[in-house]
Amino acid sequence: MYSEFQQLNLDIVRYSFVWEDNQILTQNLDFQPKDQVLVITSSGKNVLSSLLNPLKQVVAIDINPVQNELLKLQINLIKNYDYATFRGLLGLDGTEGVAKNLEKIEKVVKPEQLAFWKVFFENHPKGILHSGKLETYLTAFIGTLPAEIQHKLQTLITFENIKQQTSYFKEYLDNSDFKELFIQYFNESNLSKGRDPKLFKYAEESAGQTFYSRLVHCAETYLLKNNLYFCFFFFGAEGIPTHALPPCYQEKNFDLLKKNIDKIKIVTGEATDYLLSEQGKTITKASLSNIFEYTDKNTFEDICNKLSKHNSPLQFIYWNLLQNQVAPKNQRLHYQIIAKLSTSCFYFKNTYLVKIS
């Protein structure tokens, strides 16, 4: 599949967190013990969280080899150390947690890679979760705000009641400089600091205003103190409540994660090319992130039609951001929208489930 992502520099960590919600993924794909699952690697979060479900194998695939190396590092940390070490290097305990565990990477990386990872953590002292180009950009936003607005954002995640939360947001944030500052920071020109401009080639909506409207919807609909994505977006990894952490980053699941870690197979390549290969015929379920955001509608429909002829049975999920890719209907391909203005990460447009029978 032709994708604008193929035109990018792929020697950096572009994503250190997965913004597509693993709960939407697992609830709708309903993993079973015989399933061979394909998941876009990205930062590895959804790959690791998939292991907490009954399945045969997870193929982690990414066109960017550095994303796969980031996953390999996490796999080796899980295999060789305890939860505290893994959590510390993720950055969930701040810079102190990273520094405390940094020397342990020497045991889990190849000697020829050690220099790379030492420089990596020197450049990203807040840990793995803050190392992505996108995440560095997103989490820098709060530091650009006046102290008074920062305090109001912190207050916003103290409410136990959505009605009170909404009232506070409208009075103290929506009706303040925060609105314009948010829209300006996340407009098309500034977004290039977090995502390459090529990735917006097919966008159908403006970025800043659209994302702000979705933020308002989220604040009016969901309790933000429990929202993993809202907390990380504005306050970074340390701002995530323990109970809201992704399943794969929670201590209670660490032993199961360690037990199943060898079910991961890592592949560098393009996800739809893999699905359309002979190996891809063994895949029964897939999480394709928002890879179709970076291609035109004709290419997307062509891929769907090819998959419907090549892969059966297959179910896959994908997310839309600023364009609305809708799968074509044919006798073997059926789709449904499973989330509008995602119940988790506020800035996605919607999520689709496609079934090929």
C-alpha positions as CSV (number, residue, x, y, z in Angstrom):
1,M,0.0,0.0,0.0
2,Y,1.3,3.4,-0.9
3,S,1.4,5.6,2.2
4,E,2.9,9.0,2.9
5,F,4.6,7.4,5.9
6,Q,7.0,5.7,3.5
7,Q,8.3,9.2,2.6
8,L,9.4,10.0,6.1
9,N,12.7,9.7,7.9
10,L,12.4,6.4,9.8
11,D,15.5,6.6,12.0
12,I,13.8,8.2,15.0
13,V,11.2,7.2,17.6
14,R,8.1,9.0,16.2
15,Y,5.7,7.5,18.7
16,S,6.4,6.5,22.3
17,F,2.8,6.0,23.3
18,V,-0.2,4.4,21.5
19,W,-3.2,6.7,21.4
20,E,-5.5,4.2,19.9
21,D,-7.3,2.6,22.9
22,N,-6.5,-1.0,23.6
23,Q,-9.9,-1.5,25.3
24,I,-11.7,-0.7,22.1
25,L,-9.4,-3.1,20.4
26,T,-9.8,-6.1,22.8
27,Q,-13.5,-5.6,23.4
28,N,-14.4,-5.6,19.7
29,L,-11.9,-8.2,18.4
30,D,-12.7,-10.7,21.2
31,F,-9.4,-12.6,21.1
32,Q,-9.6,-16.4,21.3
33,P,-6.8,-19.0,22.0
34,K,-6.4,-19.9,18.3
35,D,-6.1,-16.3,17.0
36,Q,-3.1,-15.0,15.2
37,V,-3.2,-11.3,15.7
38,L,-1.4,-8.5,13.8
39,V,-0.8,-5.2,15.7
40,I,1.0,-2.1,14.5
41,T,4.0,-1.8,16.8
42,S,4.2,1.9,17.4
43,S,5.4,2.2,21.0
44,G,4.4,-1.4,21.8
45,K,1.6,-0.6,24.2
46,N,-1.2,-2.4,22.2
47,V,1.1,-5.2,21.4
48,L,1.9,-5.8,25.0
49,S,-1.7,-5.3,26.2
50,S,-2.9,-7.9,23.6
51,L,-0.8,-10.5,25.4
52,L,-3.2,-10.3,28.4
53,N,-5.9,-11.9,26.3
54,P,-6.1,-15.5,25.1
55,L,-4.4,-15.8,21.7
56,K,-1.9,-17.9,19.9
57,Q,0.6,-15.2,18.6
58,V,0.9,-11.5,18.1
59,V,2.8,-10.2,15.1
60,A,4.0,-6.8,15.9
61,I,4.7,-4.9,12.6
62,D,6.0,-1.5,11.8
63,I,7.5,0.2,8.8
64,N,9.8,2.1,11.2
65,P,12.5,-0.3,12.5
66,V,13.3,2.1,15.4
67,Q,9.7,1.5,16.8
68,N,10.4,-2.2,16.7
69,E,13.7,-1.7,18.6
70,L,11.8,0.2,21.2
71,L,9.5,-2.8,21.6
72,K,12.4,-5.2,21.8
73,L,13.9,-3.1,24.6
74,Q,10.7,-3.4,26.6
75,I,10.4,-7.1,25.9
76,N,13.9,-7.6,27.3
77,L,13.2,-5.5,30.4
78,I,10.0,-7.5,31.1
79,K,11.9,-10.8,30.6
80,N,14.9,-9.9,32.8
81,Y,13.6,-7.6,35.5
82,D,10.8,-6.9,37.9
83,Y,7.9,-4.5,37.5
84,A,9.6,-1.7,39.4
85,T,12.4,-1.6,36.8
86,F,10.0,-1.7,33.9
87,R,7.9,1.0,35.3
88,G,10.9,3.2,36.2
89,L,12.3,3.1,32.7
90,L,8.9,3.8,31.1
91,G,9.0,7.1,33.0
92,L,6.0,6.5,35.3
93,D,8.1,7.5,38.3
94,G,9.7,10.6,36.7
95,T,13.3,11.3,36.0
96,E,14.4,9.8,39.3
97,G,12.8,6.4,38.3
98,V,14.6,6.5,35.0
99,A,18.0,7.4,36.5
100,K,17.7,4.8,39.3
101,N,17.2,1.9,36.7
102,L,19.3,3.2,33.8
103,E,22.3,1.0,34.4
104,K,20.2,-2.1,34.0
105,I,19.8,-1.7,30.3
106,E,23.4,-3.0,29.9
107,K,22.1,-6.5,30.6
108,V,19.3,-6.5,28.1
109,V,20.8,-4.9,25.0
110,K,23.5,-6.1,22.6
111,P,26.9,-4.6,23.2
112,E,26.9,-2.8,19.8
113,Q,23.5,-1.2,20.8
114,L,24.5,0.0,24.2
115,A,25.9,3.4,23.0
116,F,22.6,4.1,21.2
117,W,20.4,3.4,24.2
118,K,22.7,5.4,26.6
119,V,22.4,8.4,24.2
120,F,18.6,7.7,23.9
121,F,18.1,8.0,27.7
122,E,20.4,11.0,27.9
123,N,18.2,12.8,25.4
124,H,15.0,11.5,27.0
125,P,15.6,11.6,30.8
126,K,11.8,11.4,31.4
127,G,11.9,7.8,30.0
128,I,10.5,5.7,27.2
129,L,7.0,7.1,27.2
130,H,8.3,10.7,26.6
131,S,10.8,9.8,23.9
132,G,8.5,10.1,20.8
133,K,8.6,13.1,18.5
134,L,4.8,13.3,18.9
135,E,4.7,12.9,22.7
136,T,7.5,15.4,23.2
137,Y,5.4,17.9,21.3
138,L,2.1,17.1,23.0
139,T,3.4,17.1,26.5
140,A,5.3,20.4,26.0
141,F,2.0,22.2,25.6
142,I,1.2,22.7,29.2
143,G,4.5,24.4,29.8
144,T,3.6,27.1,27.3
145,L,0.5,28.1,29.3
146,P,0.3,30.7,32.0
147,A,0.5,29.3,35.5
148,E,-3.1,30.2,36.2
149,I,-4.4,28.1,33.3
150,Q,-2.1,25.2,34.2
151,H,-3.7,25.3,37.7
152,K,-7.2,25.2,36.2
153,L,-6.3,22.2,34.1
154,Q,-5.1,20.4,37.2
155,T,-8.3,21.3,38.9
156,L,-10.3,19.9,36.0
157,I,-9.2,16.4,36.9
158,T,-10.3,16.6,40.5
159,F,-14.0,16.3,39.8
160,E,-16.0,13.2,40.7
161,N,-19.1,14.5,38.8
162,I,-19.3,15.1,35.0
163,K,-21.8,17.9,35.4
164,Q,-19.5,19.8,37.8
165,Q,-16.5,19.1,35.5
166,T,-18.4,20.5,32.5
167,S,-19.5,23.6,34.3
168,Y,-15.9,24.3,35.4
169,F,-14.5,23.7,32.0
170,K,-16.9,26.0,30.3
171,E,-16.5,28.8,32.9
172,Y,-12.8,28.7,33.5
173,L,-11.2,27.2,30.4
174,D,-13.5,27.4,27.4
175,N,-14.2,31.0,28.4
176,S,-10.6,32.0,28.7
177,D,-7.3,32.3,26.7
178,F,-6.9,28.6,26.9
179,K,-9.2,28.0,23.9
180,E,-7.2,30.2,21.5
181,L,-3.8,29.0,22.9
182,F,-4.9,25.4,22.3
183,I,-6.0,26.0,18.8
184,Q,-2.9,27.9,17.9
185,Y,-0.5,25.3,19.4
186,F,-2.2,22.5,17.6
187,N,-2.8,24.2,14.2
188,E,-1.4,22.7,11.0
189,S,1.9,24.7,11.0
190,N,2.7,23.9,14.6
191,L,1.7,20.3,14.3
192,S,4.8,19.7,12.1
193,K,6.8,19.8,15.4
194,G,5.1,16.6,16.4
195,R,4.1,15.0,13.1
196,D,5.6,15.4,9.7
197,P,3.5,17.7,7.4
198,K,3.4,14.9,4.8
199,L,1.1,13.0,7.1
200,F,-1.6,15.7,6.7
201,K,-1.8,15.5,3.0
202,Y,-5.2,13.8,3.0
203,A,-6.7,15.6,6.0
204,E,-10.3,16.8,5.4
205,E,-10.6,18.9,8.6
206,S,-8.5,21.6,10.2
207,A,-6.4,20.5,13.1
208,G,-6.5,23.0,15.9
209,Q,-10.2,23.9,15.8
210,T,-11.2,20.3,15.2
211,F,-9.2,18.9,18.1
212,Y,-10.5,21.6,20.4
213,S,-14.1,20.8,19.5
214,R,-13.4,17.1,20.3
215,L,-11.8,18.2,23.6
216,V,-14.9,20.1,24.5
217,H,-17.0,17.0,23.7
218,C,-14.8,14.8,25.9
219,A,-14.9,17.3,28.8
220,E,-18.7,17.3,28.6
221,T,-19.1,13.5,28.3
222,Y,-16.4,11.6,30.3
223,L,-14.9,11.9,33.7
224,L,-11.4,13.2,32.9
225,K,-9.7,12.2,36.1
226,N,-10.0,8.6,35.0
227,N,-9.1,9.2,31.3
228,L,-5.6,7.9,30.6
229,Y,-5.2,9.8,27.3
230,F,-6.4,13.1,28.6
231,C,-4.1,12.9,31.6
232,F,-1.0,11.9,29.6
233,F,-1.8,14.5,26.8
234,F,-1.7,17.4,29.3
235,F,0.4,16.2,32.2
236,G,2.7,13.5,30.9
237,A,3.4,9.9,32.1
238,E,3.6,11.0,35.8
239,G,0.1,12.5,35.5
240,I,-1.6,9.2,34.8
241,P,-3.5,7.8,37.8
242,T,-2.4,4.3,38.7
243,H,-5.8,2.8,38.1
244,A,-6.0,4.4,34.6
245,L,-2.7,3.0,33.3
246,P,-2.9,0.7,30.2
247,P,-3.3,-2.9,31.3
248,C,0.2,-3.8,30.2
249,Y,1.7,-1.1,32.5
250,Q,-0.2,-2.2,35.6
251,E,1.6,-4.2,38.3
252,K,-1.2,-6.7,38.7
253,N,-0.7,-7.9,35.0
254,F,3.1,-8.0,35.0
255,D,3.5,-11.7,35.8
256,L,1.0,-12.6,33.0
257,L,2.8,-10.3,30.6
258,K,6.1,-12.0,31.5
259,K,4.6,-15.4,31.0
260,N,3.2,-14.6,27.5
261,I,6.0,-12.3,26.2
262,D,7.5,-15.0,23.9
263,K,4.2,-15.0,21.9
264,I,5.4,-11.8,20.1
265,K,6.9,-12.0,16.6
266,I,8.4,-8.8,15.4
267,V,8.3,-7.8,11.7
268,T,9.6,-4.7,10.0
269,G,7.4,-3.9,7.0
270,E,4.1,-2.5,5.9
271,A,1.1,-4.0,7.6
272,T,-1.2,-4.4,4.5
273,D,1.6,-5.9,2.5
274,Y,2.0,-8.5,5.2
275,L,-1.7,-9.2,5.3
276,L,-1.7,-9.7,1.6
277,S,1.2,-12.1,1.7
278,E,1.0,-15.9,2.2
279,Q,2.0,-15.4,5.8
280,G,-0.7,-12.9,6.2
281,K,-3.4,-15.6,5.5
282,T,-2.8,-16.9,9.0
283,I,-3.8,-13.6,10.6
284,T,-7.4,-13.7,12.0
285,K,-7.6,-10.4,13.7
286,A,-5.7,-7.1,13.3
287,S,-5.3,-3.6,14.8
288,L,-4.2,-1.3,12.1
289,S,-4.0,1.9,14.1
290,N,-4.6,4.9,11.9
291,I,-2.4,3.8,9.0
292,F,-5.2,4.6,6.4
293,E,-4.9,8.3,7.4
294,Y,-1.9,8.5,5.2
295,T,-3.3,7.3,2.0
296,D,-6.0,8.3,-0.5
297,K,-9.5,6.9,-0.5
298,N,-9.0,4.9,-3.8
299,T,-6.0,3.2,-2.4
300,F,-7.8,2.4,0.9
301,E,-10.8,0.9,-1.0
302,D,-8.5,-1.1,-3.2
303,I,-6.7,-2.6,-0.2
304,C,-10.0,-3.5,1.4
305,N,-11.2,-5.2,-1.7
306,K,-7.9,-7.1,-2.0
307,L,-8.1,-8.2,1.6
308,S,-11.6,-9.5,1.1
309,K,-10.4,-11.8,-1.6
310,H,-7.2,-12.8,0.1
311,N,-7.9,-13.1,3.8
312,S,-10.8,-15.1,5.3
313,P,-11.8,-15.0,8.0
314,L,-10.3,-11.7,9.1
315,Q,-11.4,-8.9,11.4
316,F,-9.5,-5.6,11.7
317,I,-9.9,-2.3,13.5
318,Y,-8.7,1.1,12.3
319,W,-9.0,4.7,13.5
320,N,-9.7,7.9,11.6
321,L,-8.2,11.2,12.6
322,L,-8.8,14.0,10.2
323,Q,-10.3,12.2,7.3
324,N,-13.1,9.6,7.2
325,Q,-12.0,6.4,5.5
326,V,-15.0,4.1,5.1
327,A,-14.5,0.6,3.8
328,P,-16.4,-0.4,0.6
329,K,-19.2,-3.0,1.0
330,N,-19.1,-6.2,-0.9
331,Q,-20.4,-9.7,-0.4
332,R,-17.5,-10.7,1.9
333,L,-16.7,-7.4,3.6
334,H,-18.8,-5.8,6.3
335,Y,-18.0,-2.8,8.4
336,Q,-19.5,-1.0,11.4
337,I,-18.5,2.2,13.3
338,I,-17.7,1.2,16.9
339,A,-16.8,4.5,18.3
340,K,-17.6,8.1,17.4
341,L,-15.3,10.8,18.9
342,S,-13.5,8.0,20.8
343,T,-14.5,7.3,24.3
344,S,-10.8,7.3,25.3
345,C,-8.5,9.5,23.3
346,F,-10.5,12.6,22.6
347,Y,-8.8,13.7,19.3
348,F,-9.8,10.7,17.1
349,K,-12.7,11.1,14.8
350,N,-14.0,7.5,15.0
351,T,-13.1,3.9,14.9
352,Y,-14.3,1.2,12.5
353,L,-14.5,-2.6,12.7
354,V,-14.3,-4.5,9.4
355,K,-15.2,-8.2,9.1
356,I,-14.2,-10.4,6.2
357,S,-16.0,-13.7,5.9
